Amino acid sequence: MHVSPWLAMSIFQKAIRRGREDLALRAAASLLRDAPDKLWRRIGCIAYEDIGMASLQAVGLATVALAGKRHRSAANGQLPAASSPNLGER
């Protein structure tokens, strides 16, 4: 996806809210390529604002992912960590 990071962040969050996993993954890949810091901040926002108590596991995974690259590397890299199906559970 070749869009600005700001548009990619919006697409990412809206796609998650609408259950569009394909679109969310494309937007996440775009953010990971162009603005990885924005991707991780947005994942944290989504986990706390949109998922919250519906999946404490997802919030926990997002919190660990926000802890830094070393923790994301333990999840086999940044894209697998960002695209974990558990982050989208509700």
CYANA upper distance limits for C-alpha pairs under 8 A (distance plus 0.5 A):
  1 MET  CA     26 ARG  CA      6.69
  1 MET  CA     27 ALA  CA      7.02
  1 MET  CA     29 ALA  CA      8.42
  1 MET  CA     30 SER  CA      6.25
  2 HIS  CA     30 SER  CA      7.51
  3 VAL  CA      7 LEU  CA      6.76
  3 VAL  CA      8 ALA  CA      6.71
  3 VAL  CA     30 SER  CA      8.28
  4 SER  CA      8 ALA  CA      6.66
  5 PRO  CA      9 MET  CA      6.56
  5 PRO  CA     30 SER  CA      8.14
  5 PRO  CA     31 LEU  CA      6.49
  5 PRO  CA     34 ASP  CA      7.33
  5 PRO  CA     35 ALA  CA      6.91
  5 PRO  CA     38 LYS  CA      8.18
  6 TRP  CA     10 SER  CA      6.95
  7 LEU  CA     11 ILE  CA      6.60
  8 ALA  CA     12 PHE  CA      6.40
  8 ALA  CA     27 ALA  CA      5.66
  8 ALA  CA     28 ALA  CA      7.93
  8 ALA  CA     30 SER  CA      7.41
  8 ALA  CA     31 LEU  CA      6.95
  9 MET  CA     13 GLN  CA      6.83
  9 MET  CA     27 ALA  CA      7.60
  9 MET  CA     28 ALA  CA      8.38
  9 MET  CA     31 LEU  CA      7.79
  9 MET  CA     38 LYS  CA      8.03
  9 MET  CA     39 LEU  CA      7.59
  9 MET  CA     42 ARG  CA      7.44
 10 SER  CA     14 LYS  CA      6.62
 11 ILE  CA     15 ALA  CA      6.30
 11 ILE  CA     23 LEU  CA      8.08
 11 ILE  CA     24 ALA  CA      7.47
 11 ILE  CA     27 ALA  CA      6.90
 12 PHE  CA     16 ILE  CA      6.83
 12 PHE  CA     23 LEU  CA      7.67
 12 PHE  CA     24 ALA  CA      5.17
 12 PHE  CA     25 LEU  CA      8.10
 12 PHE  CA     27 ALA  CA      5.74
 12 PHE  CA     28 ALA  CA      6.86
 13 GLN  CA     17 ARG  CA      6.79
 13 GLN  CA     24 ALA  CA      7.81
 13 GLN  CA     42 ARG  CA      8.20
 13 GLN  CA     46 ILE  CA      7.38
 14 LYS  CA     18 ARG  CA      6.66
 15 ALA  CA     19 GLY  CA      6.49
 15 ALA  CA     20 ARG  CA      5.27
 15 ALA  CA     21 GLU  CA      7.20
 15 ALA  CA     23 LEU  CA      6.48
 15 ALA  CA     24 ALA  CA      5.63
 16 ILE  CA     20 ARG  CA      6.42
 16 ILE  CA     21 GLU  CA      7.00
 16 ILE  CA     24 ALA  CA      6.49
 16 ILE  CA     88 GLY  CA      7.59
 17 ARG  CA     50 ASP  CA      8.11
 20 ARG  CA     24 ALA  CA      6.67
 21 GLU  CA     25 LEU  CA      6.54
 22 ASP  CA     26 ARG  CA      6.89
 23 LEU  CA     27 ALA  CA      6.69
 24 ALA  CA     28 ALA  CA      6.51
 25 LEU  CA     29 ALA  CA      6.56
 25 LEU  CA     83 SER  CA      7.07
 26 ARG  CA     30 SER  CA      6.74
 27 ALA  CA     31 LEU  CA      6.71
 28 ALA  CA     32 LEU  CA      6.47
 28 ALA  CA     39 LEU  CA      7.09
 28 ALA  CA     82 ALA  CA      7.77
 28 ALA  CA     83 SER  CA      8.33
 29 ALA  CA     33 ARG  CA      6.67
 29 ALA  CA     79 LEU  CA      7.55
 30 SER  CA     34 ASP  CA      6.61
 30 SER  CA     35 ALA  CA      8.43
 31 LEU  CA     35 ALA  CA      5.44
 31 LEU  CA     36 PRO  CA      6.08
 31 LEU  CA     38 LYS  CA      7.45
 31 LEU  CA     39 LEU  CA      6.04
 32 LEU  CA     36 PRO  CA      4.76
 32 LEU  CA     37 ASP  CA      8.44
 32 LEU  CA     39 LEU  CA      6.76
 32 LEU  CA     78 GLN  CA      8.33
 32 LEU  CA     79 LEU  CA      7.87
 35 ALA  CA     39 LEU  CA      7.16
 36 PRO  CA     40 TRP  CA      6.90
 37 ASP  CA     41 ARG  CA      6.81
 38 LYS  CA     42 ARG  CA      6.56
 39 LEU  CA     43 ILE  CA      6.65
 40 TRP  CA     44 GLY  CA      6.84
 40 TRP  CA     65 ALA  CA      7.95
 40 TRP  CA     66 LEU  CA      6.66
 40 TRP  CA     82 ALA  CA      8.41
 41 ARG  CA     45 CYS  CA      6.85
 41 ARG  CA     66 LEU  CA      7.88
 42 ARG  CA     46 ILE  CA      6.59
 43 ILE  CA     47 ALA  CA      6.54
 43 ILE  CA     62 ALA  CA      7.04
 43 ILE  CA     82 ALA  CA      8.27
 44 GLY  CA     48 TYR  CA      6.76
 44 GLY  CA     59 VAL  CA      8.32
 44 GLY  CA     62 ALA  CA      6.28
 44 GLY  CA     63 THR  CA      7.30
 44 GLY  CA     66 LEU  CA      7.46
 45 CYS  CA     49 GLU  CA      6.23
 45 CYS  CA     50 ASP  CA      8.23
 46 ILE  CA     50 ASP  CA      5.59
 46 ILE  CA     51 ILE  CA      7.06
 47 ALA  CA     51 ILE  CA      5.52
 47 ALA  CA     52 GLY  CA      6.41
 47 ALA  CA     58 ALA  CA      7.11
 47 ALA  CA     59 VAL  CA      5.66
 47 ALA  CA     62 ALA  CA      6.94
 47 ALA  CA     87 LEU  CA      7.69
 48 TYR  CA     52 GLY  CA      5.23
 48 TYR  CA     59 VAL  CA      6.91
 51 ILE  CA     55 SER  CA      6.71
 51 ILE  CA     58 ALA  CA      8.06
 51 ILE  CA     59 VAL  CA      7.88
 51 ILE  CA     88 GLY  CA      8.24
 51 ILE  CA     89 GLU  CA      8.10
 51 ILE  CA     90 ARG  CA      6.62
 52 GLY  CA     56 LEU  CA      7.03
 52 GLY  CA     59 VAL  CA      6.93
 54 ALA  CA     89 GLU  CA      8.35
 54 ALA  CA     90 ARG  CA      5.70
 55 SER  CA     59 VAL  CA      7.08
 55 SER  CA     89 GLU  CA      6.79
 55 SER  CA     90 ARG  CA      6.17
 56 LEU  CA     60 GLY  CA      6.55
 57 GLN  CA     61 LEU  CA      6.66
 57 GLN  CA     86 ASN  CA      7.65
 57 GLN  CA     87 LEU  CA      8.36
 58 ALA  CA     62 ALA  CA      6.62
 58 ALA  CA     86 ASN  CA      5.94
 58 ALA  CA     87 LEU  CA      4.96
 58 ALA  CA     88 GLY  CA      7.50
 58 ALA  CA     89 GLU  CA      7.21
 59 VAL  CA     63 THR  CA      6.60
 59 VAL  CA     87 LEU  CA      7.79
 60 GLY  CA     64 VAL  CA      6.78
 61 LEU  CA     65 ALA  CA      6.63
 61 LEU  CA     86 ASN  CA      8.29
 61 LEU  CA     87 LEU  CA      7.38
 62 ALA  CA     66 LEU  CA      6.61
 62 ALA  CA     87 LEU  CA      7.41
 63 THR  CA     67 ALA  CA      7.00
 64 VAL  CA     68 GLY  CA      8.23
 64 VAL  CA     71 HIS  CA      7.08
 64 VAL  CA     72 ARG  CA      8.23
 65 ALA  CA     69 LYS  CA      8.13
 65 ALA  CA     71 HIS  CA      6.66
 65 ALA  CA     72 ARG  CA      5.93
 65 ALA  CA     81 ALA  CA      7.48
 65 ALA  CA     82 ALA  CA      8.47
 67 ALA  CA     71 HIS  CA      6.98
 68 GLY  CA     72 ARG  CA      7.03
 69 LYS  CA     73 SER  CA      6.47
 69 LYS  CA     78 GLN  CA      8.00
 70 ARG  CA     74 ALA  CA      7.09
 71 HIS  CA     75 ALA  CA      7.48
 72 ARG  CA     76 ASN  CA      7.51
 72 ARG  CA     77 GLY  CA      6.14
 72 ARG  CA     78 GLN  CA      6.04
 72 ARG  CA     81 ALA  CA      6.46
 73 SER  CA     77 GLY  CA      4.87
 73 SER  CA     78 GLN  CA      6.99
 75 ALA  CA     80 PRO  CA      7.23
 75 ALA  CA     81 ALA  CA      6.12
 76 ASN  CA     80 PRO  CA      6.83
 76 ASN  CA     81 ALA  CA      7.70
 77 GLY  CA     81 ALA  CA      6.80
 78 GLN  CA     82 ALA  CA      6.54
 79 LEU  CA     83 SER  CA      6.46
 80 PRO  CA     84 SER  CA      6.44
 82 ALA  CA     87 LEU  CA      8.36
 83 SER  CA     87 LEU  CA      7.90
 84 SER  CA     88 GLY  CA      8.05
 85 PRO  CA     89 GLU  CA      7.31
